[in-house]
Structure formats: C-alpha cells, structure tokens
Amino acid sequence: MRLSDRVVIVTGAGRGIGRAYALGLAAEGARVVAADVLDCKPVGTEIETRGGQALAVACDVSREADTQRLATETLARFGRIDALVNNAALYGNLKRRPFMEIPVEEWDQVMAVNLRGLFLCSRAVFPAMKAQGKGVIVNISSSTFFKGVPDYIHYTTSKGGVVGFTRSLARELGPHGIRVNALAPGFTLSGENEKNISEERKRFNLESRMLKRAEMPEDLVGTLVYLVSDDSAFMSGQTLLVDGGGSVH
Ligand SMILES: NC(=O)c1ccc[n+]([C@@H]2O[C@H](COP(=O)([O-])OP(=O)(O)OC[C@H]3O[C@@H](n4cnc5c(N)ncnc54)[C@H](O)[C@@H]3O)[C@@H](O)[C@H]2O)c1
C-alpha cells in the first residue's frame, strides 16, 4: 500500500488507460476521484466493491468552471488533493489523416482538451497543494512525440506540448514542494483506439519495439504509482517513456 489515503484525481478515468490508472492507484490505497465527460460511476463502484474509496465527478477538462468544481468536490469529500493525473485527451476516436485534411476546428479541439485541459486542471488543484506544501502532478504524454508519428499531427503536437508544459510547471511549482512529471505510453491496446489503427500499423508498432509484445493498460500502472508515490520524491520535470523500448530519449 504505497499510496495509503492519498487523494488522487484521475481525469479521463471513464475508460481505457485512465480506468486502469484509477483501479491501480486504488489498489495501492489511494482515495480516487475519477473524472470524465463519460460516466465514471461504474469505475467508482468497482473501486468501492474492492474495498477502496472513490468519487465520480462529471468534468469536461477544457472548461474552467468544470475543473474548478472538480477541485471543490474533491476537497468537500476528502479534504485534500495529493495528486492529479492529467490523463484525459482526445485520442481514441480521433481520426488519423494527413495534415492537409485535418479540419481547423479539430486542431483547436485537440489543443483545448489535450493542452488547455492540463493547464486548467493544474490551476484548479494548485491552491490546495500549495496550502499543503506538497503535491504531485503527472501529465500523460505519448511516444508519438518521440517518434514523430504521421497523419496525427495535432495529437502528436499536443503530446509534445505536454512535455514542455511539464518542464515549465515543474520549475514554477518546485519551490512549493509540488512535483510535476510526465508519463509517455507507447501504442497501448486500450479499447476504443484499436478500431482506429490499421493492422499494418499495429504490427509495425510491435515489431519496432525492443520488447516484442502488445502494450496493455496495466503495463503503465507501476510507473504511474511510482511517479505519484514518495519513491520518486526527488524527481521533477521528467518524462518517463513506457513503450517497450519502441523509442529512446
Ligand atoms: N492508448 C494508447 O496507445 C496511448 C498511447 C500514448 C498515450 N496515450 C494517452 O493516454 C491517455 C489515455 O489513453 P486511452 O487510450 O485510454 O484513450 P481513450 O480515448 O480511450 O480515453 C480518453 C478518455 O478521456 C476522456 N475525455 C476526452 N475528452 C475529455 C474532456 N474534454 N474532459 C474529460 N475527459 C475527456 C474520454 O471520455 C476517455 O474516457 C490519453 O492521454 C492518451 O493520449 C494513449
């Protein structure tokens, strides 16, 4: 139980990897706030059935009022905020297409969720973490930024932005005892995204890895727990790539 009683918000926890993060953090003793535009009650119920504590909050991370309410509801229920996992993103349903075919509105939507969402959620939790003199923020990036994946330029660009955001925020918040790191998964079989990628591209992802197997959401949980826990207490501003050695940095 490396996270006993820690209060951890996970955005985008309604399905896919975010759901696995929520369950994995709860298994380490964390009290989990599962936030999503999707209904997070099933995840919350699953955590409680396993003996943990959870709160489900409806939240669109691109809307400032929603992110403020997320922090307020977390504090009302649990009284503190130890960690924020910025996992929500426009990803699984996002169509892959050449950059000339991406509608300008879609570019803006991706930036609003994948980048403004981090900005707003981090601002919402900062006052509580500052008052505590301690906190952890983990931002979810992607190996696509390290590879330069084609036909996905808005997504890849946003995930590069996550690395820049992480470094700058870590510098600003370090003096308050708040650590900020990023976790970059490789292509992971997370459900929705599997419909959105060709078999050829899936095979290429697998074959280009040092470790020759598919990546599953559970492969990411150990690294997330490490980043949230005191095991990484002297680490900030860093990005850990967990992709079976598909890329190096
Ligand atoms: N699966 C992969 O191969 C992979 C690889 C690298 C990085 N990632 C990243 O990991 C994270 C999770 O990926 P996934 O595969 O589970 O994706 P997914 O698309 O299945 O899940 C994303 C979740 O975010 C939620 N979400 C979307 N917009 C939101 C908004 N405005 N407010 C709140 N929630 C919102 C969705 O409802 C969904 O539950 C994402 O940040 C993704 O970019 C995934």
The ligand as a Gaussian input file, in Angstrom:
#p B3LYP/6-31G(d) Opt

LIG

0 1
 N       -3.671000       4.033000     -25.906000
 C       -2.519000       4.447000     -26.405000
 O       -1.937000       3.796000     -27.292000
 C       -1.860000       5.704000     -25.883000
 C       -0.522000       5.916000     -26.217000
 C        0.113000       7.064000     -25.741000
 C       -0.589000       7.959000     -24.948000
 N       -1.887000       7.726000     -24.652000
 C       -2.573000       8.699000     -23.804000
 O       -3.077000       8.039000     -22.662000
 C       -4.298000       8.661000     -22.257000
 C       -5.419000       7.637000     -22.225000
 O       -5.494000       6.996000     -23.482000
 P       -6.647000       5.944000     -23.851000
 O       -6.061000       5.024000     -24.861000
 O       -7.277000       5.395000     -22.636000
 O       -7.651000       6.944000     -24.619000
 P       -9.236000       6.974000     -24.723000
 O       -9.579000       7.867000     -25.850000
 O       -9.802000       5.587000     -24.731000
 O       -9.658000       7.634000     -23.323000
 C       -9.552000       9.006000     -23.106000
 C      -10.517000       9.373000     -22.001000
 O      -10.513000      10.808000     -21.872000
 C      -11.854000      11.238000     -21.802000
 N      -12.005000      12.608000     -22.292000
 C      -11.942000      13.048000     -23.571000
 N      -12.176000      14.363000     -23.619000
 C      -12.391000      14.765000     -22.341000
 C      -12.702000      16.008000     -21.764000
 N      -12.840000      17.118000     -22.501000
 N      -12.854000      16.067000     -20.420000
 C      -12.737000      14.943000     -19.663000
 N      -12.452000      13.739000     -20.167000
 C      -12.292000      13.649000     -21.504000
 C      -12.627000      10.258000     -22.679000
 O      -14.024000      10.303000     -22.395000
 C      -11.965000       8.953000     -22.314000
 O      -12.543000       8.356000     -21.176000
 C       -4.518000       9.810000     -23.224000
 O       -3.927000      10.978000     -22.713000
 C       -3.758000       9.360000     -24.451000
 O       -3.378000      10.457000     -25.262000
 C       -2.543000       6.624000     -25.096000

